[in-house]
Amino acid sequence: MDSAVASDILVDNYPAAHRSLRIAFVTETYPPEVNGVAMTTARVVEGLRQRNHDIQLIRLRQGAHELARHPEGAPQCTAPETRGTSIGGGARMHEVLMRGLPIPSYPNLRMGVPCKRLLVKTWSTRRPDVVHIATEGPLGWSALQAALHLKLPVTSDFRTNFHAYSRHYGIGWLHKPIMAYLRKFHNRTLCTMVPTEALRRDLEASGFRNLTVVSRGVDTAQFSPGRRDETLRQEWGALPQDLVVAHVGRVASEKNLTLLAAAFEAIQRKDSRARLVMVGTGPLMPELRLRCPTAVFAGQRTGDDLARHYASADLFLFPSLTETFGNVTPEAMASGLPVVAFDYAAAAQLINQGENGVLVPFGDSQTFISRSLDLALDTRRRQTLGGMARRSACEWGWERVVPHFEAVLARAMSPVGAL
């Protein structure tokens, strides 16, 4: 390796406090990017730091301020930028910023480039106790190869249904090779974490091994009915008694938003004052603006602003059929909203039919429309389900999820010889 490259790799400030782990956490998406993987990854990283683990976060450069220092024309495998911070108790956050490229059809997201040599050098200088890979792109593959080369224990997450998304972008013929790649990737790790038992069974039937269910959490302090904002509702053109139907997520074909539009059209035929609020951006927005001219397209929202948008609605419709989990489901429930969703992923795990939300048989579009309409027209039932949804969500805080994640990492460290 070029000596100039090697000299830029700084990992000496990466000690572990007593009884803590040095965890190399690899991801191709991280806040301020807005998506479910970025959000949950950040929550887990912060939770591990609070539990006094030293984190080496290996991620892509983001934003104009980071990208300007490393133009796109640079060689594919250039020296990473490093920076470190400390928190109370001595645990450290050491970031290694890698180069990435824009993802086609997802211009706000980036994917990594091959960089095995750099990671081998980084981890040879100061070995982590365990490597965890959150995404399966080129950066994740490089991390896997580097960890295997150095005989480091390595675990992974299965977070996104790339194989399902392919059907929505005219490349359904890639389903088998994508699944073959994902299977090869994850089966070379000591453990793959999946968010639901149903997904574990599906992947196991497809030849995936060493699967462990580690659920997702929700921040019930941030997402709360107390965030409801009547001024915001007025901006949407909704009076206090008017029904506001909400959807949060990428405005793209894989989210099955034509069904959302059909369900809202059925509601609006019965209640002309009903409003549809869509939070998010994506390539399907021009089409949906034409089909739903009265809808409010609120754009991308984050943090407390996002929480206000959830809590200021009255009903949450989630017609997606391509989720591995669907973080918006527990966020909506924590916000006190009744949710109508298909019976799979997070909804199947978190909703008890008719008690704290409404489940629809997977793929049954007509039933989705009819149950959405029934709930839209029944104010008292919506309020009852929303209250129960909030009560249920209060049991799913991140403080219960992170210790489980931590325990899986600790178990994975023992059979290093299996690598």
SEBA-468560 format. One record per residue (C-alpha): residue number from 0; residue in one letter; x, y, z. Coordinates in steps of 0.05 Angstrom, whole numbers, plus 5000, padded with zeros to 4 digits. Layout:
R pos code   px   py   pz
R NUM    A    X    Y    Z
...
END
This chain:
R pos code   px   py   pz
R   0    M 5000 5000 5000
R   1    D 5023 5071 4986
R   2    S 5059 5099 5047
R   3    A 5021 5164 5041
R   4    V 4956 5125 5047
R   5    A 4980 5085 5106
R   6    S 5003 5148 5143
R   7    D 4933 5177 5140
R   8    I 4903 5119 5178
R   9    L 4896 5139 5251
R  10    V 4870 5087 5299
R  11    D 4914 5096 5360
R  12    N 4858 5132 5399
R  13    Y 4815 5070 5403
R  14    P 4823 5040 5473
R  15    A 4767 5003 5508
R  16    A 4745 5018 5578
R  17    H 4745 4962 5629
R  18    R 4695 4907 5613
R  19    S 4675 4940 5548
R  20    L 4681 4917 5476
R  21    R 4717 4949 5418
R  22    I 4664 4944 5364
R  23    A 4677 4961 5291
R  24    F 4609 4981 5263
R  25    V 4605 4984 5187
R  26    T 4548 5018 5150
R  27    E 4536 5051 5083
R  28    T 4481 5095 5110
R  29    Y 4479 5137 5172
R  30    P 4446 5203 5194
R  31    P 4437 5256 5170
R  32    E 4413 5209 5114
R  33    V 4339 5195 5126
R  34    N 4318 5122 5121
R  35    G 4301 5066 5168
R  36    V 4369 5033 5165
R  37    A 4406 5098 5181
R  38    M 4360 5113 5239
R  39    T 4362 5044 5272
R  40    T 4437 5039 5261
R  41    A 4447 5106 5297
R  42    R 4402 5084 5354
R  43    V 4442 5020 5364
R  44    V 4509 5055 5360
R  45    E 4488 5107 5411
R  46    G 4459 5053 5456
R  47    L 4524 5014 5454
R  48    R 4563 5077 5471
R  49    Q 4518 5090 5531
R  50    R 4534 5019 5554
R  51    N 4608 5038 5555
R  52    H 4630 5003 5490
R  53    D 4682 5036 5445
R  54    I 4655 5044 5375
R  55    Q 4695 5049 5311
R  56    L 4641 5073 5263
R  57    I 4662 5060 5191
R  58    R 4614 5098 5145
R  59    L 4612 5137 5081
R  60    R 4627 5211 5076
R  61    Q 4563 5252 5074
R  62    G 4541 5322 5060
R  63    A 4576 5377 5022
R  64    H 4625 5393 5078
R  65    E 4653 5321 5078
R  66    L 4649 5308 5003
R  67    A 4683 5373 4984
R  68    R 4748 5349 5016
R  69    H 4746 5286 4973
R  70    P 4721 5299 4902
R  71    E 4687 5244 4863
R  72    G 4745 5240 4813
R  73    A 4792 5213 4866
R  74    P 4817 5141 4863
R  75    Q 4766 5090 4887
R  76    C 4805 5068 4948
R  77    T 4834 5130 4981
R  78    A 4856 5140 5053
R  79    P 4798 5145 5102
R  80    E 4788 5207 5144
R  81    T 4786 5193 5218
R  82    R 4760 5231 5278
R  83    G 4744 5212 5349
R  84    T 4702 5236 5408
R  85    S 4692 5213 5479
R  86    I 4630 5209 5523
R  87    G 4620 5202 5597
R  88    G 4651 5139 5627
R  89    G 4709 5138 5578
R  90    A 4674 5104 5519
R  91    R 4697 5130 5452
R  92    M 4667 5141 5384
R  93    H 4720 5136 5330
R  94    E 4694 5150 5259
R  95    V 4728 5126 5196
R  96    L 4699 5162 5136
R  97    M 4703 5125 5070
R  98    R 4688 5144 4998
R  99    G 4621 5130 4966
R 100    L 4583 5138 4902
R 101    P 4510 5160 4889
R 102    I 4459 5104 4883
R 103    P 4418 5104 4818
R 104    S 4345 5124 4832
R 105    Y 4366 5143 4903
R 106    P 4406 5207 4892
R 107    N 4406 5225 4966
R 108    L 4438 5159 4985
R 109    R 4508 5132 4971
R 110    M 4541 5064 4967
R 111    G 4612 5046 4984
R 112    V 4668 5025 4939
R 113    P 4715 4965 4949
R 114    C 4766 4980 5003
R 115    K 4789 4914 5034
R 116    R 4862 4934 5037
R 117    L 4847 4997 5076
R 118    L 4805 4959 5126
R 119    V 4858 4905 5134
R 120    K 4909 4959 5149
R 121    T 4862 4995 5197
R 122    W 4844 4933 5237
R 123    S 4916 4906 5236
R 124    T 4939 4969 5271
R 125    R 4888 4962 5326
R 126    R 4843 4901 5325
R 127    P 4770 4908 5345
R 128    D 4739 4853 5388
R 129    V 4683 4843 5338
R 130    V 4661 4871 5270
R 131    H 4588 4884 5257
R 132    I 4564 4898 5186
R 133    A 4498 4934 5179
R 134    T 4493 4937 5102
R 135    E 4511 4889 5047
R 136    G 4539 4937 4995
R 137    P 4611 4942 4970
R 138    L 4635 4972 5036
R 139    G 4601 4916 5074
R 140    W 4631 4863 5028
R 141    S 4700 4894 5037
R 142    A 4691 4893 5112
R 143    L 4670 4821 5110
R 144    Q 4731 4801 5069
R 145    A 4778 4841 5114
R 146    A 4749 4811 5177
R 147    L 4755 4740 5150
R 148    H 4826 4754 5128
R 149    L 4844 4777 5199
R 150    K 4803 4722 5232
R 151    L 4760 4772 5268
R 152    P 4691 4752 5293
R 153    V 4639 4784 5247
R 154    T 4564 4791 5251
R 155    S 4514 4824 5204
R 156    D 4444 4853 5197
R 157    F 4392 4834 5144
R 158    R 4357 4901 5138
R 159    T 4330 4914 5068
R 160    N 4291 4872 5018
R 161    F 4335 4887 4958
R 162    H 4308 4824 4925
R 163    A 4237 4850 4933
R 164    Y 4254 4920 4910
R 165    S 4283 4893 4845
R 166    R 4213 4876 4821
R 167    H 4192 4949 4825
R 168    Y 4248 4975 4782
R 169    G 4242 4929 4721
R 170    I 4298 4882 4743
R 171    G 4258 4825 4773
R 172    W 4302 4777 4735
R 173    L 4357 4795 4784
R 174    H 4318 4765 4843
R 175    K 4356 4699 4843
R 176    P 4426 4727 4836
R 177    I 4412 4780 4888
R 178    M 4387 4727 4937
R 179    A 4448 4684 4921
R 180    Y 4494 4743 4937
R 181    L 4458 4759 5002
R 182    R 4459 4686 5023
R 183    K 4533 4681 5008
R 184    F 4546 4745 5046
R 185    H 4508 4729 5109
R 186    N 4527 4656 5113
R 187    R 4599 4676 5119
R 188    T 4585 4714 5184
R 189    L 4578 4682 5252
R 190    C 4508 4709 5261
R 191    T 4457 4749 5220
R 192    M 4408 4791 5260
R 193    V 4337 4797 5232
R 194    P 4281 4840 5262
R 195    T 4224 4789 5262
R 196    E 4212 4715 5271
R 197    A 4173 4712 5206
R 198    L 4233 4739 5167
R 199    R 4278 4690 5203
R 200    R 4235 4632 5179
R 201    D 4232 4659 5108
R 202    L 4307 4667 5103
R 203    E 4321 4601 5135
R 204    A 4277 4568 5082
R 205    S 4319 4603 5029
R 206    G 4384 4573 5056
R 207    F 4407 4627 5104
R 208    R 4442 4601 5167
R 209    N 4458 4627 5237
R 210    L 4398 4674 5241
R 211    T 4379 4709 5306
R 212    V 4318 4754 5318
R 213    V 4337 4822 5347
R 214    S 4277 4868 5344
R 215    R 4276 4943 5333
R 216    G 4258 4996 5384
R 217    V 4222 5063 5383
R 218    D 4236 5128 5420
R 219    T 4171 5137 5458
R 220    A 4194 5204 5487
R 221    Q 4203 5234 5418
R 222    F 4144 5199 5384
R 223    S 4085 5216 5430
R 224    P 4012 5239 5425
R 225    G 4036 5301 5463
R 226    R 4068 5326 5399
R 227    R 4000 5340 5368
R 228    D 3999 5410 5339
R 229    E 3933 5443 5319
R 230    T 3971 5499 5284
R 231    L 4003 5448 5239
R 232    R 3935 5417 5225
R 233    Q 3909 5486 5205
R 234    E 3966 5492 5156
R 235    W 3941 5427 5125
R 236    G 3871 5457 5119
R 237    A 3843 5411 5173
R 238    L 3795 5434 5226
R 239    P 3798 5402 5296
R 240    Q 3742 5353 5278
R 241    D 3770 5336 5208
R 242    L 3802 5269 5193
R 243    V 3876 5270 5174
R 244    V 3904 5207 5142
R 245    A 3980 5202 5144
R 246    H 4034 5163 5109
R 247    V 4109 5168 5124
R 248    G 4162 5139 5079
R 249    R 4197 5142 5012
R 250    V 4149 5163 4956
R 251    A 4168 5106 4910
R 252    S 4136 5047 4875
R 253    E 4162 4995 4924
R 254    K 4119 5026 4978
R 255    N 4054 5006 4942
R 256    L 4028 5077 4943
R 257    T 3976 5067 4889
R 258    L 3938 5026 4941
R 259    L 3945 5083 4991
R 260    A 3915 5130 4939
R 261    A 3858 5082 4926
R 262    A 3843 5075 5000
R 263    F 3843 5150 5010
R 264    E 3798 5160 4949
R 265    A 3748 5113 4981
R 266    I 3752 5152 5047
R 267    Q 3744 5219 5012
R 268    R 3682 5196 4975
R 269    K 3649 5186 5044
R 270    D 3683 5245 5078
R 271    S 3699 5303 5033
R 272    R 3735 5340 5090
R 273    A 3787 5285 5099
R 274    R 3859 5304 5086
R 275    L 3918 5261 5064
R 276    V 3987 5281 5089
R 277    M 4048 5247 5058
R 278    V 4115 5256 5093
R 279    G 4175 5238 5050
R 280    T 4203 5248 4980
R 281    G 4215 5204 4920
R 282    P 4206 5192 4846
R 283    L 4132 5177 4850
R 284    M 4113 5246 4874
R 285    P 4092 5276 4806
R 286    E 4045 5217 4793
R 287    L 4014 5221 4863
R 288    R 4005 5296 4859
R 289    L 3963 5286 4797
R 290    R 3923 5229 4827
R 291    C 3914 5262 4896
R 292    P 3910 5337 4881
R 293    T 3885 5355 4951
R 294    A 3940 5317 4987
R 295    V 3992 5353 5029
R 296    F 4062 5333 5008
R 297    A 4102 5353 5070
R 298    G 4170 5331 5043
R 299    Q 4225 5300 5085
R 300    R 4219 5311 5160
R 301    T 4263 5290 5218
R 302    G 4268 5293 5293
R 303    D 4215 5330 5332
R 304    D 4186 5359 5267
R 305    L 4173 5288 5243
R 306    A 4142 5271 5310
R 307    R 4094 5330 5303
R 308    H 4072 5306 5236
R 309    Y 4056 5237 5262
R 310    A 4019 5261 5324
R 311    S 3978 5313 5287
R 312    A 3945 5260 5243
R 313    D 3887 5214 5262
R 314    L 3899 5151 5221
R 315    F 3961 5118 5193
R 316    L 3957 5076 5129
R 317    F 4017 5033 5111
R 318    P 4006 4992 5048
R 319    S 4079 4971 5036
R 320    L 4094 4898 5019
R 321    T 4170 4903 5016
R 322    E 4193 4917 5087
R 323    T 4240 4877 5129
R 324    F 4211 4913 5190
R 325    G 4180 4981 5176
R 326    N 4202 5030 5230
R 327    V 4143 5076 5214
R 328    T 4095 5026 5245
R 329    P 4121 5032 5317
R 330    E 4133 5106 5307
R 331    A 4060 5117 5287
R 332    M 4035 5073 5344
R 333    A 4079 5110 5395
R 334    S 4048 5174 5368
R 335    G 3979 5148 5387
R 336    L 3956 5132 5316
R 337    P 3914 5071 5297
R 338    V 3952 5035 5241
R 339    V 3924 4996 5182
R 340    A 3978 4951 5153
R 341    F 3989 4883 5121
R 342    D 4000 4825 5168
R 343    Y 4076 4818 5163
R 344    A 4140 4852 5185
R 345    A 4133 4901 5243
R 346    A 4057 4902 5239
R 347    A 4052 4827 5248
R 348    Q 4099 4831 5308
R 349    L 4070 4892 5342
R 350    I 3995 4895 5325
R 351    N 3943 4852 5356
R 352    Q 3886 4852 5307
R 353    G 3828 4896 5331
R 354    E 3862 4912 5397
R 355    N 3917 4963 5381
R 356    G 3911 4968 5306
R 357    V 3884 4934 5243
R 358    L 3919 4879 5204
R 359    V 3902 4859 5133
R 360    P 3918 4792 5100
R 361    F 3983 4800 5061
R 362    G 3970 4828 4991
R 363    D 3894 4833 4999
R 364    S 3884 4902 4969
R 365    Q 3808 4903 4973
R 366    T 3808 4886 5046
R 367    F 3861 4940 5059
R 368    I 3814 4991 5027
R 369    S 3752 4967 5063
R 370    R 3785 4964 5132
R 371    S 3817 5033 5122
R 372    L 3749 5061 5104
R 373    D 3714 5028 5164
R 374    L 3765 5057 5212
R 375    A 3764 5125 5179
R 376    L 3689 5130 5191
R 377    D 3691 5107 5264
R 378    T 3720 5162 5307
R 379    R 3710 5126 5374
R 380    R 3744 5062 5349
R 381    R 3803 5102 5322
R 382    Q 3812 5136 5389
R 383    T 3809 5069 5426
R 384    L 3859 5035 5380
R 385    G 3905 5095 5381
R 386    G 3906 5096 5457
R 387    M 3922 5021 5459
R 388    A 3975 5030 5406
R 389    R 4011 5082 5448
R 390    R 4007 5037 5509
R 391    S 4036 4979 5470
R 392    A 4092 5021 5441
R 393    C 4116 5041 5510
R 394    E 4141 4969 5518
R 395    W 4188 4973 5458
R 396    G 4239 5025 5478
R 397    W 4310 5021 5452
R 398    E 4335 5009 5523
R 399    R 4307 4939 5517
R 400    V 4334 4925 5447
R 401    V 4407 4946 5454
R 402    P 4425 4896 5510
R 403    H 4399 4840 5466
R 404    F 4442 4865 5408
R 405    E 4502 4870 5456
R 406    A 4491 4798 5479
R 407    V 4491 4772 5408
R 408    L 4557 4806 5394
R 409    A 4587 4776 5458
R 410    R 4564 4706 5438
R 411    A 4594 4714 5369
R 412    M 4662 4729 5398
R 413    S 4673 4659 5427
R 414    P 4677 4614 5365
R 415    V 4730 4655 5329
R 416    G 4763 4591 5305
R 417    A 4702 4579 5261
R 418    L 4727 4634 5215
END
